[in-house]
């Protein structure tokens, strides 16, 4: 692990997992990974082959800051962005541990939600996340996975036709 000046910060991992947090102040916790800027911290994990997996170790709300504009245009009306924030948050809870075998919860691709770190943050989408913080979709007292898509062509399928079993809230 090297810094911007190519100084070695660490070349010895005491365990399979090493967590590095960027700063004490929440506002200052930003880490650069492969020319991208990310909030909170980073976790380095050695995999079975001796390779290194770099994981953005991030608070849920900060994660959503980097998701929302990738799933909905930041110039949409604030109330639409807030609805998307609630759906994305609910989806996140439903998808946690999707990649547990690889040592992390979610990836940054469409199978989870597109996540691009600070580069994807906009004032409008951050506001939508902040104003709905903690709000989720629920069904019978449990968090309902907030499935969504960019385009349906005007039609959707029944849950049992897509996932084999019926999801009652869909």
ABEGO torsion letter per residue (X at the ends): XBBAAGBBABABBABABBBBBABABAAABBBBBGGBBBBGBBBBBBBAAGBBBBBBBBBAAAAAAAAAAAABBAABBAAAAAAAAAAAAAAAAAABGAAAAAGBABBABAABBBBAEAAABBAAAAAAAAAABGBBBBBGGBBBBBBBBABAGGBBBBAAAAAGBBBAAX
